[in-house]
């Protein structure tokens, strides 16, 4: 009798829990490693694309006009912070799965408590009636996650370049020869290099083939410091 009651209770709770089990996800990943890698890489590429758009928007640059497919595919890999945010996004989905699974008894109680009238909106908002709402909520939270954190990262990086003059470089190119302006490297694509001119406060776009060399200014400063020689 007790076992039957326990089985019935578990069956009732199961409809309030995510249908996908972690063990099933692990089995799918090991059975289809190629597809799993593709899904993860696609997420990284999407995050990288969002980063490119938000970052260059701070410099009034429509970077889409200069991007190739290859640039979009590697954008997320080129910035370690974007990779870290993707790991955080997957961790958030895992945390949501755990929370929904654990709070199944509370969801069941909400569904029974507010089963009529206007208060029925409470379990609907909480996602009790349909477990599919869990996935919609996950997608919504991931979208907000990428928008907020990647947007904050791109804004902070842009501010550090403009205000703190980070990423200063010496560019050997016809477009910069004969000038004493300071440039910061914003980024590169397959065909272009993007520089920020601290004197004119404008973005300079140079074709890759027009540049002879790019050197970090910090390295040049260190190299120019004379080494003291001890007198005998």
Secondary structure, DSSP 8 states (H G I E B T S, - for coil): -HHHHHHHHHHHHHTTS-SS-HHHHHHHHHH-HHHHHHHHHHHHHHHHHHHHHHHHHTTT--GGGG--HHHHHHHHHH-HHHHHHHHHHHHHHHHHHHHHHHTHHHHHHHHHHT-SSGGGHHHHHTT-S-THHHHHHHHHHHHHHIIIIIHHHHHHHHHHHHHH-TTEEEEEETTTTT----EEEEEE-SSEEEEEETTTTEEEEEEGGGEEEEEEHHHHHHHHS-------
